[in-house]
Amino acid sequence: MAKGFILVAGVLSIVHRVTSLATASGTYEPVAAAWYTGWHATEGFPLSAVSWDKYNTLFYSFAITTPSVNSLSLNGSNPSLLPQFVSQAHEHGIAAHVAIGGWGGGLWFSSDVATPENRTVFVKAVADFAEQYDLDGINFDWEYPNDQGIGCNTISANDTQNFLYFLQELRANPVGAKLTLSAATALSPFRDASGSPSTDVSGFAEVLDYIAIMNYDVWGPWSPAVGPNAPLNDTCASPTDQDGSAVSAVKAWTAAGIPVNQIVLGVPSYGHSFSVSPSNAFPLGDAWDDTGSVDACGVYEGPGGTFNLWGLVDGGFLTADGNTAPGIYYRYDDCSQTPYVYNATSQVIVSFDNARSFAAKGSYIKETGLRGFAMWEAGGDYKDILLDSIRFTAGFD
């Protein structure tokens, strides 16, 4: 049985529930951001395709950690494009940041910050990198402190504390003091030495401008059943089916000491597909989906079943205006505030985000007093359907 719905004669039946949201207030510079992936610049999303006037921040992805604490690498992320990215961002009045890490790019974070000596060297490496490329900010995408993540990260029980020490030293650096520093985070606070979510991360609020909670990949083809990729809320689901949401994540991080106006909601321009046939094989996604490759740990990974919004249009699930294509089943889950589309012929169902779900997320950002939004990734949208929706309801238009 799928989580949040059941399949009956090819039609989705979903239990609906509307939940209330708390309100908060604060004075801060709002964030309208997205990650820009350098490797997709030659695969359909060049810099000329960016809607510069609809953002105030963009994160170039990714610089990655290396076995040497002295250096960062742009290998795999179109290194020659970064200077042009920064130049064009500045021409449009956009803050140009670089994201360090990512799922496969943070293997050496733990060792980079493990000792006072390493932290000092790594601070210099980050500061030099920022100066070299005239950056306005750095986004640390460590997936995750005191967690294996991809499976071969260096790791220490002291990762979270060491990360904080590093950020404090970076803030004391003349270059670091001028940078906007942020962190892309999991739904729960950084793990403490015991491996549990930290109950006090208030120290990070003093050195980071904001965190961007990655509210996506909650459910995917690796999951035991079908569920929402990016649920806004899941409190109406049974306790065993509550794997995390924007609402629960904000509650956890604020309880641990991060003010709401230092939280940016990470939102996805993609969804995950699930095969609902008897086969256990992962379904393929769109043209940007990984058809199978060796990851950073040297392990072969099969296709991920990822559909960007444009991929759902390209794949015949949606029309060019973002509506459901003829012959495709559609249901909107009022619990998670996410839609699903189902192709009965291919027996593939996709949990994704559309204009309606992004409008719900934007309203939540505004009503709760969050700092703004950050979309992974800019190139996944289609004709700014998602971007325009969240900008409007979050109050940027």
C-alpha positions as CSV (number, residue, x, y, z in Angstrom):
1,M,0.0,0.0,0.0
2,A,1.3,3.5,-0.9
3,K,1.7,6.0,1.9
4,G,-1.0,8.7,1.6
5,F,-3.0,7.0,-1.1
6,I,-4.1,3.6,-2.5
7,L,-4.3,2.5,-6.1
8,V,-7.8,1.4,-7.0
9,A,-8.5,0.4,-10.6
10,G,-5.9,2.8,-11.8
11,V,-7.4,5.8,-9.9
12,L,-5.8,7.3,-6.9
13,S,-7.8,7.7,-3.7
14,I,-6.3,10.2,-1.2
15,V,-7.2,11.1,2.3
16,H,-7.4,14.8,2.6
17,R,-6.8,17.0,5.6
18,V,-6.0,20.7,6.0
19,T,-3.8,21.8,8.9
20,S,-3.3,25.2,10.4
21,L,0.0,27.0,10.4
22,A,1.5,29.2,13.1
23,T,2.5,32.8,12.4
24,A,5.7,34.6,13.4
25,S,7.3,37.9,12.7
26,G,10.8,39.2,12.2
27,T,12.9,41.8,10.4
28,Y,15.4,40.4,8.0
29,E,16.6,40.4,4.4
30,P,14.4,37.8,2.6
31,V,16.0,35.1,0.5
32,A,14.7,34.1,-3.0
33,A,17.3,31.6,-4.1
34,A,18.1,28.6,-6.2
35,W,21.1,26.3,-6.8
36,Y,22.5,26.4,-10.3
37,T,24.3,23.3,-11.4
38,G,27.3,23.9,-13.6
39,W,27.1,20.5,-15.2
40,H,23.6,21.2,-16.7
41,A,24.8,24.4,-18.4
42,T,25.6,22.3,-21.5
43,E,22.5,20.1,-21.1
44,G,19.7,22.5,-21.7
45,F,20.1,25.2,-19.0
46,P,22.9,27.7,-19.9
47,L,23.3,30.9,-17.9
48,S,21.2,32.7,-20.5
49,A,18.2,30.7,-19.4
50,V,18.3,31.9,-15.8
51,S,15.5,34.3,-14.7
52,W,17.9,36.6,-13.0
53,D,15.3,39.2,-12.0
54,K,13.3,36.7,-10.0
55,Y,16.1,35.8,-7.5
56,N,18.4,37.7,-5.1
57,T,20.8,34.8,-4.5
58,L,22.1,31.9,-6.5
59,F,24.3,29.0,-5.4
60,Y,26.7,27.6,-7.9
61,S,27.0,23.9,-7.4
62,F,29.3,22.3,-6.5
63,A,32.8,22.9,-5.2
64,I,33.8,19.7,-3.5
65,T,36.1,18.7,-0.7
66,T,39.3,16.9,-1.5
67,P,41.8,14.6,0.4
68,S,43.8,17.8,0.8
69,V,42.6,20.2,3.4
70,N,44.3,22.9,1.4
71,S,42.0,22.8,-1.6
72,L,38.6,22.7,-3.0
73,S,37.7,21.3,-6.5
74,L,35.2,22.2,-9.1
75,N,35.7,19.0,-11.0
76,G,32.4,17.8,-12.6
77,S,30.8,21.2,-12.2
78,N,32.1,23.1,-15.3
79,P,34.9,25.0,-13.5
80,S,35.4,27.4,-16.4
81,L,31.8,28.6,-16.1
82,L,32.1,29.9,-12.5
83,P,33.7,33.2,-13.3
84,Q,31.0,33.9,-15.9
85,F,28.3,32.9,-13.4
86,V,29.7,35.4,-10.8
87,S,30.0,38.1,-13.4
88,Q,26.5,37.7,-14.7
89,A,25.0,37.5,-11.2
90,H,26.7,40.7,-10.2
91,E,25.6,42.4,-13.4
92,H,22.0,41.6,-12.4
93,G,22.4,42.6,-8.8
94,I,22.3,39.0,-7.6
95,A,24.5,37.6,-4.8
96,A,26.8,34.9,-6.2
97,H,27.4,32.1,-3.8
98,V,29.1,28.7,-4.2
99,A,27.8,25.6,-2.5
100,I,30.5,23.3,-1.1
101,G,29.7,19.6,-0.8
102,G,26.6,18.0,-2.0
103,W,25.7,14.3,-1.8
104,G,29.0,13.1,-3.3
105,G,31.2,16.2,-2.6
106,G,31.5,16.2,1.1
107,L,33.6,13.1,1.7
108,W,36.4,15.1,3.5
109,F,34.4,17.6,5.5
110,S,34.9,15.7,8.7
111,S,38.7,15.5,8.4
112,D,38.9,19.1,7.2
113,V,37.5,20.3,10.5
114,A,38.7,17.6,12.8
115,T,41.6,19.4,14.5
116,P,42.5,23.0,15.2
117,E,45.3,22.8,12.7
118,N,43.0,21.5,10.0
119,R,40.3,24.0,10.7
120,T,42.8,26.9,10.3
121,V,44.0,25.5,7.0
122,F,40.5,24.9,5.7
123,V,39.4,28.4,6.7
124,K,42.1,29.8,4.6
125,A,41.2,27.4,1.7
126,V,37.6,28.6,1.8
127,A,38.5,32.3,2.2
128,D,41.0,32.1,-0.7
129,F,38.4,30.3,-2.9
130,A,35.9,33.1,-2.1
131,E,38.4,35.8,-2.9
132,Q,39.6,34.1,-6.1
133,Y,36.1,34.0,-7.5
134,D,34.8,37.3,-6.0
135,L,32.0,35.4,-4.2
136,D,29.4,37.0,-1.9
137,G,28.7,33.9,0.1
138,I,29.4,30.2,0.8
139,N,26.7,27.6,1.2
140,F,28.0,24.5,3.2
141,D,26.2,21.4,2.0
142,W,27.6,18.8,4.3
143,E,25.5,15.6,4.0
144,Y,25.8,15.0,6.9
145,P,27.8,15.7,10.1
146,N,28.3,12.5,12.1
147,D,26.4,10.6,9.4
148,Q,27.9,8.4,6.6
149,G,25.6,10.0,4.0
150,I,26.7,8.5,0.7
151,G,28.5,5.8,2.5
152,C,32.2,6.6,2.5
153,N,32.5,10.0,4.1
154,T,35.1,10.6,6.7
155,I,33.1,10.8,10.0
156,S,33.6,11.6,13.7
157,A,31.3,11.8,16.7
158,N,32.5,15.3,17.1
159,D,31.6,16.5,13.6
160,T,28.9,18.9,14.7
161,Q,31.0,20.6,17.4
162,N,34.0,20.7,15.0
163,F,31.8,22.3,12.3
164,L,30.8,25.0,14.7
165,Y,34.4,25.6,15.7
166,F,35.3,25.9,12.0
167,L,32.5,28.4,11.3
168,Q,33.4,30.5,14.3
169,E,37.0,30.7,13.0
170,L,35.8,31.5,9.4
171,R,33.7,34.3,10.8
172,A,36.8,35.7,12.5
173,N,38.7,35.7,9.3
174,P,38.7,39.1,7.4
175,V,37.2,37.5,4.3
176,G,34.8,35.2,6.1
177,A,33.5,38.1,8.1
178,K,32.2,39.7,5.0
179,L,30.6,36.6,3.4
180,T,27.0,35.4,3.7
181,L,27.4,32.0,5.2
182,S,24.6,29.4,5.0
183,A,24.2,25.7,5.4
184,A,22.0,23.2,3.5
185,T,20.6,20.9,6.2
186,A,18.6,17.8,6.7
187,L,15.1,17.9,8.2
188,S,16.5,17.3,11.7
189,P,19.2,19.2,13.5
190,F,22.9,18.2,13.1
191,R,23.7,15.0,15.0
192,D,25.4,15.2,18.4
193,A,28.1,12.9,19.6
194,S,25.6,10.2,20.4
195,G,24.2,10.2,16.9
196,S,20.9,11.8,17.9
197,P,19.6,15.2,16.6
198,S,21.2,18.0,18.6
199,T,18.9,19.7,21.1
200,D,20.9,22.9,21.0
201,V,22.4,24.3,17.8
202,S,22.0,28.0,18.9
203,G,25.7,28.5,18.3
204,F,25.2,28.0,14.6
205,A,22.6,30.9,14.6
206,E,25.5,33.2,15.7
207,V,27.8,32.3,12.8
208,L,25.4,31.4,9.9
209,D,23.2,33.9,8.2
210,Y,20.7,31.2,7.6
211,I,20.1,27.5,7.1
212,A,18.3,26.0,4.1
213,I,16.3,23.0,5.1
214,M,16.3,20.5,2.3
215,N,12.7,19.5,2.3
216,Y,12.9,16.9,-0.4
217,D,13.9,13.3,-1.0
218,V,11.7,12.4,1.9
219,W,10.3,9.6,-0.2
220,G,11.7,8.1,-3.4
221,P,12.0,4.8,-5.3
222,W,14.3,3.5,-2.5
223,S,11.4,3.7,-0.1
224,P,9.2,0.6,0.8
225,A,6.1,2.3,-0.6
226,V,5.0,5.4,-2.5
227,G,5.0,8.7,-0.7
228,P,5.5,12.4,-1.1
229,N,9.0,13.7,-2.2
230,A,8.5,17.0,-0.5
231,P,5.6,17.0,2.0
232,L,4.7,20.4,3.5
233,N,3.1,18.5,6.4
234,D,2.6,14.9,7.4
235,T,0.8,15.1,10.8
236,C,-2.3,13.6,9.3
237,A,-0.4,10.4,8.4
238,S,0.0,7.6,10.8
239,P,3.0,7.9,13.1
240,T,4.9,5.1,11.3
241,D,4.4,7.0,8.0
242,Q,5.7,10.4,9.3
243,D,9.2,10.5,7.7
244,G,9.5,14.3,8.0
245,S,8.1,17.4,6.4
246,A,8.7,21.2,6.2
247,V,6.4,21.7,9.3
248,S,8.2,19.1,11.4
249,A,11.6,20.3,10.3
250,V,11.0,23.9,11.1
251,K,9.6,22.8,14.5
252,A,12.7,20.7,15.2
253,W,15.3,23.4,14.2
254,T,13.5,26.2,16.0
255,A,13.2,24.1,19.2
256,A,17.0,23.5,18.9
257,G,17.8,27.2,18.7
258,I,17.6,28.5,15.1
259,P,15.2,31.5,14.8
260,V,12.5,31.2,12.2
261,N,13.9,34.2,10.4
262,Q,17.2,32.3,9.9
263,I,15.5,29.4,8.2
264,V,15.0,29.2,4.4
265,L,12.8,26.4,3.1
266,G,14.5,24.3,0.4
267,V,12.0,23.3,-2.3
268,P,12.4,20.9,-5.2
269,S,11.7,21.5,-8.9
270,Y,11.7,17.7,-9.4
271,G,9.8,14.7,-8.2
272,H,10.5,11.0,-7.8
273,S,8.8,8.2,-9.8
274,F,7.8,4.8,-8.5
275,S,7.1,1.7,-10.4
276,V,3.8,0.2,-9.3
277,S,4.1,-3.0,-11.4
278,P,5.2,-6.3,-9.8
279,S,8.8,-5.5,-10.9
280,N,11.2,-4.2,-8.3
281,A,13.2,-2.3,-10.8
282,F,13.6,1.5,-10.4
283,P,11.8,3.3,-13.2
284,L,13.8,5.7,-15.3
285,G,13.2,9.5,-15.0
286,D,13.8,12.3,-17.5
287,A,16.8,13.1,-19.6
288,W,18.7,14.5,-16.6
289,D,18.1,11.4,-14.6
290,D,21.2,9.3,-13.9
291,T,20.8,6.1,-15.9
292,G,23.3,4.4,-13.7
293,S,26.9,5.3,-12.8
294,V,29.6,4.8,-10.2
295,D,29.2,7.2,-7.3
296,A,31.9,9.0,-5.3
297,C,32.4,5.9,-3.2
298,G,33.1,3.8,-6.2
299,V,29.7,2.0,-5.9
300,Y,27.5,1.5,-8.9
301,E,24.1,3.1,-8.4
302,G,21.1,2.5,-10.7
303,P,18.7,5.1,-12.1
304,G,17.1,7.4,-9.6
305,G,13.7,7.8,-11.2
306,T,13.9,11.6,-11.0
307,F,11.6,13.8,-13.1
308,N,12.1,17.6,-13.2
309,L,9.0,19.7,-13.9
310,W,10.2,20.1,-17.5
311,G,10.8,16.4,-17.6
312,L,7.1,15.7,-16.7
313,V,6.1,17.9,-19.6
314,D,8.6,16.3,-21.9
315,G,7.5,12.8,-20.7
316,G,3.8,13.5,-21.4
317,F,2.6,13.6,-17.8
318,L,1.9,17.3,-17.9
319,T,0.9,19.8,-20.6
320,A,3.0,22.9,-21.4
321,D,1.0,25.0,-18.9
322,G,1.7,22.5,-16.1
323,N,-1.7,20.9,-16.1
324,T,-2.4,17.2,-16.3
325,A,-2.0,15.7,-19.8
326,P,-4.8,13.7,-21.4
327,G,-4.9,10.1,-20.2
328,I,-2.9,10.8,-17.1
329,Y,-4.5,10.3,-13.6
330,Y,-3.9,13.1,-11.1
331,R,-4.6,13.6,-7.4
332,Y,-3.6,16.2,-5.0
333,D,-2.9,15.1,-1.4
334,D,-4.2,17.8,1.0
335,C,-2.3,16.1,3.9
336,S,1.2,16.5,2.4
337,Q,0.1,19.3,0.0
338,T,1.7,17.5,-2.9
339,P,0.4,16.2,-6.2
340,Y,0.8,12.8,-7.9
341,V,0.4,11.8,-11.6
342,Y,0.0,8.2,-12.8
343,N,0.5,6.7,-16.2
344,A,-1.6,3.5,-16.2
345,T,0.1,2.3,-19.4
346,S,3.7,2.4,-18.0
347,Q,2.5,1.9,-14.4
348,V,4.6,4.7,-13.2
349,I,3.5,7.2,-10.6
350,V,5.3,10.4,-9.8
351,S,5.3,12.4,-6.6
352,F,6.2,16.0,-7.6
353,D,5.5,19.7,-7.0
354,N,3.4,21.9,-9.1
355,A,2.1,25.5,-8.9
356,R,-0.5,24.6,-6.3
357,S,2.0,22.9,-4.0
358,F,4.5,25.6,-4.4
359,A,1.8,28.2,-3.6
360,A,1.1,26.2,-0.4
361,K,4.8,26.3,0.5
362,G,5.1,30.0,-0.2
363,S,2.1,30.7,2.0
364,Y,3.7,28.7,4.8
365,I,6.9,30.7,4.4
366,K,5.1,33.9,4.7
367,E,2.7,33.0,7.5
368,T,5.5,31.3,9.6
369,G,8.0,34.1,9.1
370,L,10.7,32.0,7.4
371,R,13.6,33.8,5.7
372,G,12.5,32.7,2.2
373,F,13.0,29.8,-0.2
374,A,15.8,28.0,-2.1
375,M,15.0,25.8,-5.0
376,W,16.9,22.8,-6.1
377,E,17.5,23.4,-8.9
378,A,16.9,26.4,-11.1
379,G,17.0,24.4,-14.3
380,G,14.4,21.9,-13.2
381,D,11.5,24.3,-13.5
382,Y,9.4,24.8,-16.6
383,K,8.7,28.4,-17.8
384,D,9.0,29.5,-14.2
385,I,5.7,27.8,-13.2
386,L,7.1,26.9,-9.8
387,L,9.2,30.0,-9.3
388,D,6.4,32.4,-10.1
389,S,4.0,30.5,-7.8
390,I,6.2,30.5,-4.7
391,R,7.4,34.1,-5.2
392,F,3.8,35.3,-5.3
393,T,2.5,33.5,-2.2
394,A,5.7,34.1,-0.2
395,G,5.4,37.8,-0.8
396,F,8.2,38.5,-3.2
397,D,5.8,39.9,-5.9
